[in-house]
Amino acid sequence: MSTTAIEKSRRGVAAFGKLQLDIEATLFHRQMTIREVLSFKPGDVLRLQASPGTPVDLRISNRRLAAAELMQIRGNCAVRIVPDGGSQGN
């Protein structure tokens, strides 16, 4: 890539660098019948079989951005970006 192309790329990033994006961490997928969904009421619980290390997809506009894993930091849930293909085991 030439210096001019790099400079143009940097200007492009600078122009869009302050745009806000909604990032979604998808932890859980489950198929349910329409009857089950329509019966939801306040207080109902959908149990997740998730713990630290559970794979998570990070998405922007329903497009997969990165692989991640669920983790816990000082009692709060978090996700760590991992190489595609699985956990780093940390």
TIDRENLUM-917803 format. One record per residue: chain; x, y, z of N, C-alpha, C, O, CB in turn. Coordinates in Angstrom, 1 decimal. Glycine has a CB too. Layout:
BEGIN
[A, [X, Y, Z], [X, Y, Z], [X, Y, Z], [X, Y, Z], [X, Y, Z]] ...
***
This chain:
BEGIN
[A, [0.9, -1.2, 0.0], [0.0, 0.0, 0.0], [0.9, 1.2, 0.0], [1.8, 1.3, 0.8], [-1.0, 0.0, 1.2]] [A, [0.6, 2.2, -0.9], [1.4, 3.4, -1.0], [1.2, 4.3, 0.2], [0.1, 4.2, 0.8], [1.2, 4.1, -2.3]] [A, [2.1, 5.3, 0.4], [1.9, 6.2, 1.4], [0.6, 7.0, 1.2], [-0.1, 7.3, 2.2], [3.1, 7.2, 1.5]] [A, [0.3, 7.4, 0.0], [-0.9, 8.1, -0.3], [-2.1, 7.3, 0.1], [-3.1, 7.9, 0.6], [-1.0, 8.5, -1.8]] [A, [-2.1, 6.0, -0.3], [-3.3, 5.2, 0.1], [-3.4, 5.1, 1.6], [-4.6, 5.1, 2.1], [-3.1, 3.8, -0.6]] [A, [-2.3, 4.9, 2.3], [-2.4, 4.9, 3.8], [-2.9, 6.2, 4.3], [-3.8, 6.1, 5.2], [-1.0, 4.6, 4.3]] [A, [-2.5, 7.3, 3.8], [-3.0, 8.6, 4.3], [-4.5, 8.7, 4.0], [-5.2, 9.2, 4.9], [-2.3, 9.7, 3.6]] [A, [-5.0, 8.3, 2.9], [-6.4, 8.3, 2.6], [-7.2, 7.4, 3.5], [-8.2, 7.8, 4.0], [-6.6, 7.9, 1.1]] [A, [-6.6, 6.2, 3.8], [-7.2, 5.3, 4.8], [-7.4, 5.9, 6.2], [-8.4, 5.8, 6.8], [-6.5, 4.0, 4.9]] [A, [-6.3, 6.6, 6.6], [-6.3, 7.3, 7.9], [-7.4, 8.4, 7.9], [-8.1, 8.5, 8.9], [-4.9, 7.8, 8.2]] [A, [-7.5, 9.1, 6.9], [-8.5, 10.2, 6.8], [-9.9, 9.6, 6.9], [-10.8, 10.1, 7.5], [-8.3, 11.0, 5.5]] [A, [-10.1, 8.4, 6.2], [-11.4, 7.8, 6.2], [-11.7, 7.3, 7.6], [-12.9, 7.5, 8.0], [-11.4, 6.6, 5.3]] [A, [-10.8, 6.7, 8.3], [-11.0, 6.3, 9.7], [-11.3, 7.5, 10.6], [-12.2, 7.5, 11.4], [-9.8, 5.5, 10.3]] [A, [-10.6, 8.6, 10.4], [-10.8, 9.8, 11.2], [-12.2, 10.4, 10.9], [-12.9, 10.8, 11.8], [-9.8, 10.9, 10.8]] [A, [-12.7, 10.3, 9.7], [-14.0, 10.8, 9.3], [-15.1, 10.0, 10.0], [-16.2, 10.5, 10.4], [-14.2, 10.8, 7.8]] [A, [-14.9, 8.7, 10.1], [-16.0, 7.8, 10.6], [-15.7, 7.3, 12.0], [-16.5, 6.6, 12.6], [-16.1, 6.6, 9.7]] [A, [-14.5, 7.7, 12.6], [-14.1, 7.2, 13.9], [-15.0, 7.5, 15.0], [-14.9, 6.8, 16.1], [-12.8, 7.7, 14.2]] [A, [-15.8, 8.5, 14.9], [-16.7, 8.8, 16.1], [-18.1, 8.3, 15.9], [-19.0, 8.6, 16.7], [-16.7, 10.3, 16.2]] [A, [-18.4, 7.6, 14.8], [-19.7, 7.0, 14.6], [-20.0, 6.0, 15.7], [-19.1, 5.2, 16.1], [-19.8, 6.3, 13.2]] [A, [-21.2, 6.0, 16.3], [-21.6, 5.1, 17.3], [-22.2, 3.8, 16.7], [-23.0, 3.9, 15.8], [-22.7, 5.7, 18.3]] [A, [-21.8, 2.7, 17.1], [-22.4, 1.4, 16.6], [-22.9, 0.6, 17.8], [-22.4, 0.7, 18.9], [-21.3, 0.6, 15.9]] [A, [-24.0, -0.1, 17.6], [-24.6, -1.0, 18.6], [-24.0, -2.3, 18.4], [-24.1, -2.9, 17.3], [-26.2, -1.0, 18.4]] [A, [-23.3, -2.8, 19.4], [-22.7, -4.1, 19.4], [-23.5, -5.1, 20.3], [-23.8, -4.7, 21.4], [-21.2, -4.1, 19.8]] [A, [-23.9, -6.2, 19.7], [-24.7, -7.2, 20.4], [-23.8, -8.4, 20.7], [-23.1, -8.9, 19.9], [-25.9, -7.6, 19.5]] [A, [-23.9, -8.9, 22.0], [-23.2, -10.1, 22.4], [-24.3, -11.2, 22.4], [-25.2, -11.2, 23.3], [-22.5, -9.9, 23.7]] [A, [-24.2, -12.2, 21.5], [-25.2, -13.2, 21.4], [-24.7, -14.4, 22.2], [-23.8, -15.1, 21.8], [-25.5, -13.6, 20.0]] [A, [-25.4, -14.7, 23.3], [-25.0, -15.8, 24.2], [-25.8, -17.0, 24.0], [-25.3, -18.1, 24.2], [-25.0, -15.3, 25.6]] [A, [-27.1, -16.8, 23.7], [-28.0, -17.9, 23.8], [-29.0, -18.0, 22.6], [-29.5, -17.0, 22.2], [-28.8, -17.8, 25.1]] [A, [-29.1, -19.2, 22.1], [-30.1, -19.4, 21.0], [-30.9, -20.6, 21.5], [-30.4, -21.6, 21.9], [-29.4, -19.7, 19.6]] [A, [-32.2, -20.5, 21.3], [-33.1, -21.6, 21.7], [-34.3, -21.5, 20.8], [-34.9, -20.4, 20.6], [-33.5, -21.6, 23.2]] [A, [-34.8, -22.6, 20.3], [-36.0, -22.7, 19.5], [-37.2, -22.9, 20.5], [-37.1, -23.8, 21.3], [-36.0, -23.7, 18.4]] [A, [-38.2, -22.2, 20.3], [-39.4, -22.4, 21.1], [-40.6, -22.3, 20.1], [-40.5, -21.7, 19.1], [-39.5, -21.3, 22.2]] [A, [-41.7, -22.9, 20.5], [-42.9, -22.8, 19.7], [-43.6, -21.4, 20.0], [-43.3, -20.7, 20.9], [-43.9, -23.9, 20.1]] [A, [-44.4, -21.0, 19.0], [-45.1, -19.8, 19.2], [-46.0, -19.8, 20.4], [-46.1, -18.8, 21.2], [-46.0, -19.5, 17.9]] [A, [-46.6, -20.9, 20.7], [-47.4, -21.1, 22.0], [-46.5, -20.8, 23.2], [-47.0, -20.1, 24.1], [-48.0, -22.5, 22.0]] [A, [-45.3, -21.3, 23.3], [-44.4, -21.0, 24.4], [-44.1, -19.5, 24.5], [-44.2, -19.0, 25.6], [-43.1, -21.8, 24.3]] [A, [-43.8, -18.9, 23.4], [-43.4, -17.5, 23.4], [-44.6, -16.6, 23.8], [-44.5, -15.7, 24.6], [-42.9, -17.1, 22.0]] [A, [-45.8, -17.0, 23.3], [-47.0, -16.2, 23.6], [-47.4, -16.3, 25.1], [-48.2, -15.5, 25.6], [-48.1, -16.6, 22.7]] [A, [-46.9, -17.4, 25.7], [-47.3, -17.6, 27.1], [-46.3, -16.9, 28.1], [-46.5, -17.0, 29.3], [-47.3, -19.1, 27.4]] [A, [-45.3, -16.2, 27.6], [-44.4, -15.5, 28.5], [-45.2, -14.5, 29.3], [-46.1, -13.8, 28.8], [-43.3, -14.7, 27.7]] [A, [-44.8, -14.3, 30.6], [-45.3, -13.3, 31.5], [-44.2, -12.8, 32.4], [-43.2, -13.5, 32.6], [-46.6, -13.9, 32.3]] [A, [-44.4, -11.6, 33.0], [-43.4, -11.1, 33.9], [-43.1, -12.1, 35.0], [-44.0, -12.7, 35.6], [-43.9, -9.8, 34.5]] [A, [-41.8, -12.3, 35.2], [-41.4, -13.2, 36.2], [-41.0, -14.6, 35.7], [-40.3, -15.3, 36.4], [-42.5, -13.4, 37.2]] [A, [-41.3, -14.9, 34.5], [-40.9, -16.1, 33.9], [-39.4, -16.1, 33.7], [-38.8, -15.0, 33.5], [-41.6, -16.4, 32.5]] [A, [-38.8, -17.3, 33.8], [-37.3, -17.4, 33.7], [-36.9, -18.3, 32.5], [-37.5, -19.4, 32.4], [-36.7, -17.9, 35.0]] [A, [-36.0, -17.9, 31.7], [-35.4, -18.7, 30.7], [-34.0, -19.1, 31.2], [-33.2, -18.2, 31.3], [-35.4, -18.0, 29.2]] [A, [-33.8, -20.3, 31.5], [-32.5, -20.7, 32.0], [-31.5, -20.8, 30.9], [-31.7, -21.3, 29.9], [-32.7, -22.1, 32.8]] [A, [-30.3, -20.2, 31.2], [-29.2, -20.3, 30.3], [-28.2, -21.3, 30.9], [-27.9, -21.3, 32.1], [-28.6, -18.9, 30.1]] [A, [-27.6, -22.1, 30.1], [-26.6, -22.9, 30.5], [-25.3, -22.3, 30.1], [-24.6, -22.7, 29.1], [-26.7, -24.4, 29.9]] [A, [-24.9, -21.2, 30.8], [-23.7, -20.4, 30.5], [-22.9, -20.2, 31.7], [-23.4, -20.0, 32.8], [-24.1, -19.1, 29.8]] [A, [-21.6, -20.2, 31.6], [-20.7, -20.0, 32.6], [-19.4, -19.3, 32.0], [-19.3, -19.3, 30.8], [-20.3, -21.3, 33.4]] [A, [-18.5, -18.8, 32.8], [-17.3, -18.3, 32.2], [-16.7, -19.3, 31.2], [-16.5, -20.5, 31.5], [-16.3, -17.9, 33.3]] [A, [-16.3, -18.8, 30.0], [-15.8, -19.6, 29.0], [-16.8, -20.0, 27.9], [-16.4, -20.5, 26.9], [-15.2, -20.9, 29.6]] [A, [-18.1, -19.8, 28.2], [-19.1, -20.1, 27.2], [-18.9, -19.2, 25.9], [-18.6, -18.0, 26.1], [-20.5, -19.8, 27.7]] [A, [-18.9, -19.8, 24.7], [-18.7, -19.0, 23.5], [-19.8, -17.9, 23.3], [-21.0, -18.2, 23.6], [-18.6, -19.9, 22.3]] [A, [-19.4, -16.8, 22.8], [-20.3, -15.7, 22.5], [-20.0, -15.1, 21.1], [-18.8, -15.0, 20.8], [-20.2, -14.6, 23.6]] [A, [-21.0, -14.8, 20.4], [-20.8, -14.0, 19.1], [-21.0, -12.6, 19.3], [-22.0, -12.2, 19.9], [-21.7, -14.6, 18.0]] [A, [-20.1, -11.7, 18.9], [-20.3, -10.3, 18.9], [-20.8, -9.9, 17.5], [-20.2, -10.3, 16.5], [-18.9, -9.5, 19.2]] [A, [-21.9, -9.1, 17.4], [-22.5, -8.8, 16.2], [-22.8, -7.3, 16.1], [-23.0, -6.6, 17.1], [-23.8, -9.6, 16.0]] [A, [-22.7, -6.8, 14.8], [-23.1, -5.5, 14.5], [-24.1, -5.6, 13.4], [-23.8, -6.2, 12.3], [-21.9, -4.5, 14.1]] [A, [-25.3, -5.0, 13.5], [-26.3, -5.1, 12.5], [-26.5, -6.6, 12.0], [-26.6, -6.8, 10.8], [-26.0, -4.2, 11.3]] [A, [-26.6, -7.5, 12.9], [-26.8, -8.9, 12.7], [-25.7, -9.6, 11.9], [-26.0, -10.6, 11.3], [-28.1, -9.1, 12.0]] [A, [-24.6, -8.9, 11.8], [-23.4, -9.5, 11.1], [-22.4, -9.9, 12.2], [-22.0, -9.0, 13.0], [-22.8, -8.6, 10.0]] [A, [-21.8, -11.0, 12.1], [-20.8, -11.5, 13.1], [-19.6, -10.7, 12.9], [-19.0, -10.6, 11.9], [-20.5, -13.0, 12.9]] [A, [-19.1, -10.1, 14.0], [-17.9, -9.2, 14.1], [-16.7, -10.0, 14.6], [-15.6, -10.0, 14.0], [-18.1, -8.0, 14.9]] [A, [-17.0, -10.8, 15.7], [-15.9, -11.5, 16.3], [-16.4, -12.6, 17.2], [-17.5, -12.6, 17.6], [-15.0, -10.5, 17.1]] [A, [-15.5, -13.6, 17.5], [-15.7, -14.6, 18.5], [-15.3, -14.1, 19.8], [-14.3, -13.3, 19.9], [-15.0, -16.0, 18.1]] [A, [-16.0, -14.5, 20.8], [-15.7, -14.1, 22.2], [-16.1, -15.2, 23.2], [-16.7, -16.2, 22.8], [-16.4, -12.7, 22.6]] [A, [-15.7, -15.0, 24.4], [-16.1, -15.9, 25.5], [-16.6, -15.1, 26.7], [-16.1, -14.0, 27.0], [-15.0, -16.9, 25.8]] [A, [-17.6, -15.7, 27.3], [-18.1, -15.1, 28.5], [-17.1, -15.2, 29.6], [-16.4, -16.2, 29.8], [-19.5, -15.8, 28.9]] [A, [-17.0, -14.1, 30.4], [-16.2, -14.1, 31.6], [-16.8, -13.3, 32.7], [-17.8, -12.6, 32.5], [-14.7, -13.6, 31.2]] [A, [-16.2, -13.3, 33.8], [-16.6, -12.5, 35.0], [-15.5, -11.7, 35.5], [-14.4, -12.2, 35.8], [-17.3, -13.4, 36.1]] [A, [-15.7, -10.4, 35.8], [-14.7, -9.5, 36.3], [-15.4, -8.8, 37.5], [-16.3, -8.1, 37.4], [-14.2, -8.5, 35.3]] [A, [-14.8, -9.1, 38.7], [-15.4, -8.5, 40.0], [-16.9, -8.6, 40.1], [-17.6, -7.6, 40.4], [-14.9, -7.0, 40.0]] [A, [-17.4, -9.8, 39.7], [-18.9, -10.0, 39.9], [-19.7, -9.5, 38.7], [-20.9, -9.7, 38.7], [-19.3, -9.3, 41.1]] [A, [-19.1, -8.9, 37.7], [-19.8, -8.4, 36.5], [-19.5, -9.3, 35.3], [-18.4, -9.8, 35.2], [-19.5, -7.0, 36.2]] [A, [-20.6, -9.5, 34.5], [-20.4, -10.3, 33.3], [-19.6, -9.5, 32.3], [-19.7, -8.2, 32.2], [-21.7, -10.7, 32.7]] [A, [-18.8, -10.1, 31.5], [-18.0, -9.4, 30.4], [-17.7, -10.5, 29.3], [-18.0, -11.7, 29.5], [-16.6, -8.9, 31.0]] [A, [-17.3, -10.0, 28.2], [-16.9, -10.9, 27.1], [-15.4, -10.6, 26.7], [-15.0, -9.4, 26.7], [-17.8, -10.8, 25.9]] [A, [-14.7, -11.6, 26.4], [-13.3, -11.4, 25.9], [-13.2, -11.9, 24.5], [-13.7, -13.0, 24.1], [-12.3, -12.2, 26.8]] [A, [-12.6, -11.1, 23.6], [-12.4, -11.4, 22.2], [-11.4, -12.6, 22.2], [-10.4, -12.5, 22.8], [-11.9, -10.2, 21.4]] [A, [-11.7, -13.6, 21.4], [-10.8, -14.7, 21.2], [-10.6, -15.0, 19.8], [-11.4, -14.6, 18.9], [-11.4, -16.0, 22.0]] [A, [-9.5, -15.7, 19.4], [-9.3, -16.1, 18.0], [-10.5, -16.9, 17.5], [-11.1, -17.7, 18.3], [-8.0, -16.9, 17.8]] [A, [-10.9, -16.7, 16.3], [-12.0, -17.6, 15.7], [-11.6, -19.0, 15.9], [-10.4, -19.4, 15.7], [-12.2, -17.3, 14.2]] [A, [-12.5, -19.8, 16.4], [-12.3, -21.2, 16.6], [-12.3, -21.6, 18.0], [-12.2, -22.8, 18.3], [-11.0, -21.6, 15.9]] [A, [-12.3, -20.7, 19.0], [-12.4, -21.1, 20.3], [-11.7, -20.3, 21.3], [-11.2, -19.2, 21.0], [-11.9, -22.5, 20.4]] [A, [-11.8, -20.8, 22.6], [-11.3, -20.1, 23.7], [-9.7, -20.2, 23.8], [-9.1, -21.1, 23.2], [-11.8, -20.7, 25.0]] [A, [-9.2, -19.2, 24.4], [-7.7, -19.1, 24.6], [-7.4, -19.9, 25.9], [-6.2, -20.3, 26.1], [-7.2, -17.7, 24.8]] [A, [-8.4, -20.2, 26.7], [-8.1, -21.0, 27.9], [-7.6, -20.2, 29.0], [-7.0, -20.8, 30.0], [-7.2, -22.1, 27.6]] [A, [-7.7, -18.9, 29.0], [-7.2, -18.0, 30.1], [-8.2, -17.8, 31.1], [-8.0, -17.1, 32.1], [-6.7, -16.7, 29.6]] 
***
